[in-house]
Amino acid sequence: RVQLVESGGGSVQAGGSLRLSCAVSGNSAPFQCMGWFREVPGKEREGVASMGIVSEKSTISNTEYVDSVKGRFTISEDNAKNALYLQMDSVKPEDSAVYYCAADYWACSGLAVTEFRYWGQGTQVTVSS
């Protein structure tokens, strides 16, 4: 079965950096869309970044970021390691949340929760001021 396992969360001071990782296993074919979401208590899960992957060419077709992280966060993947990453730079207290890795076999179509069927368990990120 598909498993997505996040790691790399923790506590960091505002202005610092953190790198989240997502280890992927059990997929029957290469995922065409992978993403990162975050959730804070009392709010809906929010899309942070997504990446379209053209499996036949092992290339990235497109990336999308929520406005609040543009220029600060970078989504990337390592096809050989079957892993997804989120580099978080210049973090702010409002970036504090549980971060989830998500994936699906179909092409990316927006940063919406409903676009992804496979999810990790989440990793906590806390940014102090």
C-alpha positions as CSV (number, residue, x, y, z in Angstrom):
1,R,0.0,0.0,0.0
2,V,1.0,3.6,-0.5
3,Q,2.9,5.2,2.3
4,L,4.0,8.8,2.7
5,V,6.2,9.5,5.7
6,E,7.2,13.0,6.6
7,S,10.2,14.0,8.6
8,G,12.3,17.1,9.3
9,G,9.8,19.1,11.4
10,G,10.7,20.8,14.6
11,S,11.2,24.2,16.2
12,V,13.0,27.1,14.6
13,Q,13.3,30.8,15.2
14,A,11.8,33.3,12.8
15,G,14.1,34.0,9.9
16,G,15.6,30.5,10.0
17,S,15.3,27.6,7.7
18,L,13.9,24.1,7.9
19,R,13.8,21.2,5.3
20,L,10.9,18.8,5.3
21,S,11.2,15.4,3.7
22,C,8.6,12.9,2.5
23,A,9.6,9.3,1.9
24,V,7.3,7.6,-0.6
25,S,6.8,3.9,-1.0
26,G,4.2,1.4,-2.2
27,N,3.1,3.3,-5.2
28,S,2.2,1.1,-8.2
29,A,3.3,3.8,-10.7
30,P,5.1,7.1,-10.5
31,F,3.0,9.9,-9.0
32,Q,2.2,12.7,-11.4
33,C,1.4,15.2,-8.7
34,M,2.9,15.7,-5.3
35,G,2.4,18.5,-2.8
36,W,2.7,19.9,0.7
37,F,-0.2,21.1,2.8
38,R,-0.4,22.6,6.3
39,E,-3.0,22.7,9.0
40,V,-3.4,24.6,12.2
41,P,-6.1,23.9,14.8
42,G,-9.4,25.5,14.0
43,K,-8.5,26.2,10.3
44,E,-8.9,24.3,7.1
45,R,-6.0,22.4,5.6
46,E,-4.1,24.8,3.3
47,G,-2.2,24.0,0.1
48,V,1.4,25.2,0.4
49,A,3.1,23.9,-2.8
50,S,2.6,21.3,-5.5
51,M,4.7,19.8,-8.2
52,G,3.7,18.2,-11.5
53,I,5.9,15.4,-12.6
54,V,6.1,14.0,-16.1
55,S,7.1,10.4,-15.3
56,E,8.0,9.4,-18.9
57,K,10.6,12.2,-19.0
58,S,11.4,12.4,-15.3
59,T,10.9,16.1,-15.5
60,I,9.0,18.7,-13.6
61,S,6.1,20.1,-15.6
62,N,5.0,22.8,-13.2
63,T,5.1,24.1,-9.6
64,E,2.6,26.1,-7.7
65,Y,2.9,27.9,-4.4
66,V,0.4,29.7,-2.2
67,D,1.1,33.4,-2.2
68,S,2.2,33.6,1.4
69,V,5.2,31.3,0.8
70,K,6.3,32.4,-2.7
71,G,10.0,33.4,-2.7
72,R,10.6,31.6,0.7
73,F,9.7,28.0,0.2
74,T,10.9,25.6,-2.5
75,I,9.4,22.2,-3.4
76,S,11.6,19.6,-5.0
77,E,11.9,15.9,-5.5
78,D,14.5,13.2,-5.9
79,N,13.2,10.6,-8.3
80,A,16.0,8.1,-7.4
81,K,15.2,8.3,-3.7
82,N,11.5,8.4,-4.3
83,A,11.3,11.5,-2.0
84,L,9.7,14.9,-1.9
85,Y,11.1,17.9,-0.1
86,L,10.1,21.3,1.1
87,Q,12.8,23.8,1.8
88,M,11.5,26.5,4.1
89,D,13.6,29.7,4.3
90,S,12.9,33.0,6.1
91,V,10.2,31.3,8.1
92,K,7.7,33.3,10.0
93,P,5.6,32.5,13.1
94,E,2.5,32.2,10.9
95,D,4.2,29.3,9.1
96,S,3.7,27.2,12.3
97,A,1.5,24.2,11.5
98,V,1.4,20.5,10.9
99,Y,2.8,19.9,7.5
100,Y,1.5,17.1,5.3
101,C,2.9,15.4,2.2
102,A,0.3,14.4,-0.4
103,A,0.4,12.7,-3.8
104,D,-1.7,11.2,-6.6
105,Y,-1.3,9.5,-9.9
106,W,-3.2,12.1,-11.9
107,A,-1.8,15.4,-13.2
108,C,-1.9,18.4,-10.9
109,S,-5.0,20.6,-11.0
110,G,-4.7,23.2,-8.3
111,L,-3.6,23.2,-4.7
112,A,-6.8,21.7,-3.3
113,V,-7.1,19.0,-0.7
114,T,-9.6,17.2,-2.9
115,E,-7.0,16.7,-5.7
116,F,-4.9,14.3,-3.6
117,R,-5.9,10.8,-2.4
118,Y,-2.7,9.8,-0.6
119,W,-1.5,11.6,2.6
120,G,1.2,11.3,5.2
121,Q,0.6,11.6,8.9
122,G,2.2,15.0,9.2
123,T,5.1,16.7,10.9
124,Q,4.9,19.6,13.3
125,V,6.7,22.9,12.5
126,T,6.9,25.5,15.2
127,V,8.3,29.0,14.4
128,S,9.1,31.2,17.4
129,S,9.4,35.0,17.2
